[in-house]
Amino acid sequence: MPQVFKIGAYWIYFWLDENTPLEPIHVHVAMKKPVKNATKIWITKNGHCSLANNNSKIPSATLNNIIRIIEMRIPEVEKKWMETFSRISYYC
C-alpha cells in the first residue's frame, strides 16, 4: 500500500485496490501497519478533511491532531494520489 507519510506510529496511506469506479480522494489511517478496514478520511475540494469512519478506534484527541496534520499536507496527498491513480475526484 502506498504510504503517503507517517505521523508518529500512524501510517497515512492509500489502498491500491480502491474499487471500480475509483472512489473520491481519501486516506486510510492505522497504527504501525496498513490494515484493510482502517480509519478513513475523505479529502474535500475546499482543503479540509471529513471523517468517514474511525474503524481503527484512534482516540479522539489523537485523531483530531492527525486530521489537522493531514489538512496541512493536502497538496502532498493530492500529488501522491495523482501519481498513484492518474485521476482525482472529491467526496464533497
PECORHU-V663748 format. One record per residue. N is the residue number from 0. RES is the residue in one letter. PHI is phi in whole degrees, -180 to 180 (NA if undefined). PSI is psi in whole degrees, 0 to 359 (* if undefined). Layout:
BEGIN
n = <N N>
res = <RES RES>
phi = <PHI PHI>
psi = <PSI PSI>
END
This chain:
BEGIN
n = <0 1 2 3 4 5 6 7 8 9 10 11 12 13 14 15 16 17 18 19 20 21 22 23 24 25 26 27 28 29 30 31 32 33 34 35 36 37 38 39 40 41 42 43 44 45 46 47 48 49 50 51 52 53 54 55 56 57 58 59 60 61 62 63 64 65 66 67 68 69 70 71 72 73 74 75 76 77 78 79 80 81 82 83 84 85 86 87 88 89 90 91>
res = <M P Q V F K I G A Y W I Y F W L D E N T P L E P I H V H V A M K K P V K N A T K I W I T K N G H C S L A N N N S K I P S A T L N N I I R I I E M R I P E V E K K W M E T F S R I S Y Y C>
phi = <NA -67 -83 -82 -169 -121 -126 60 -86 -93 -89 -112 -153 -112 -92 -73 -96 -98 73 -126 -69 -59 -69 -60 -58 -162 -127 -111 -132 -149 -84 73 -162 -64 -133 -61 -109 -81 -54 -124 -128 -78 -102 -101 -60 -88 81 -123 -118 -131 -72 -83 -164 -120 -62 -80 56 -73 -55 -52 -62 -65 -61 -60 -65 -60 -62 -61 -67 -59 -60 -69 -112 -56 -57 -67 -64 -62 -62 -66 -60 -62 -63 -85 -114 67 -158 -143 -141 -121 -65 -159>
psi = <132 121 127 311 177 149 101 235 357 130 136 119 170 156 140 330 81 35 163 122 163 131 159 162 132 167 159 150 128 154 132 323 156 140 154 314 54 172 139 132 120 147 130 162 328 15 28 179 150 121 120 315 161 57 337 355 45 132 144 311 317 315 317 319 317 315 317 319 317 316 323 338 19 318 323 318 314 317 314 321 312 319 327 316 350 6 160 140 166 147 316 *>
END
